[in-house]
């Protein structure tokens, strides 16, 4: 899958969790071969998303790259890093994490799990 295709898919799902469902909408993007994933949370009508990046999905080198690239945007919690971001930032950050942090190939693909509630 090409970068432009992925970004459109990311954006489409992020728009969905901001415009449909209820107050606890979530989308998880997972690269199936590695199991690496990130998740986004929002509610219908919200103007911003929360990106939730589970610490358990990162090795030591990935963690360093993540902090170097996105500090001070991310706030650290016990089990994850989070940030409040715009829709445009969401698709850009998702692509950056998979390519620049997890170092996946140019043509990686991903699976999506959507929960609207």
N, C-alpha and C positions, 0 to 999 in steps of 0.2 A: 504494500500500500504506500502511496506517495504522501509526502508531508502535507500538501494542500488538501488532500482527501481527509487525512486524519484530523487536521485542524477544523474542517467543516463538520466532521462528525462530533468532535469534542464540543464545538460551539452549539450544535443542534441539541445535544443532550443537556448541556448547561442551560440553554434557553428553556428547555422543557421543565427542569426543576425550579426555574424562576417564574414560570408562567402557568403551570398546571399543578394538580395535586392539592396538597394541604400545607401544613406547617412543618412537616418533617420529611422533606424530599431529599433523596440522596442518589448520586450516581457514582459507581465505582468503575474505573478503567484498569484493566489487568492485562499484562503481557503474558499470554498463556505458557510460553516455554520457560520463562524464569519465575513466574508467579509474582513478579513485581507489580505493585498497584498503588494508585492514589485515589482519593475519594473527595467528592464535593458535596456540600450540604447547602440547601437553600429552602425557601418557602415561597409559595405562590404569591406574587406581587412584590417580592423583595427586589431591591436594586443592586444588592451585592451578594456574592457567594462566599462561603467559607471553604477554603481548601484544607483538608485534613490529611496529613501525610504521616502514616503510621511508622513509628521508629523501627518496628520489627522487620520492616521490608527493606532495610538498608544495611549494607555492610559498612565497615569503618571508612573505607575510601569514598564510598558514595555519600556517607554522612558528611565528610569533610567538604566534598564538592557542593553538596546542597547548602551547607552553612556559608561557604565562601561565596556562592552565587546569589543567594537569596537573603542573607542577613542585611539589614535588620527587618525585612518584611515579615519574616516568620517569627511567631511567638512559640516558645518551647513549653510543652506540658509533659506530664509523666510519661505518656505513651505515644505522643505525636507532636508534630509541629503544625501550627495553624496560622492562617492569615485570612483577613477579609479582603476580597479582591473584586474587581469588576468582571463582567462577562468577557470582555476583550482580553483582559489579563489571564483569565482562566484557561482559554485555549492555548495561549502562548506559553504559559507556565507548564501546562500538562505536556506539551510537546517538548519543552526544554528539559523537564525532569526525565522523561523517557530517553531522550537522545543524549543530553549533556551530563546527566547525573548517573543514570543506569547504563549509559553507553551502548544502547541498542543500535542495531544496524539502521541504515537509511530507509530500508523498506520494511521495518517492523510492523506488525499488526497488533491489534488488541481486542479484547472482549469487553463488553459493557453490561453492567447490571444496574437496572434502574428501579428505584423504589419511590413511589409517589403516595404519601399518606398524610 
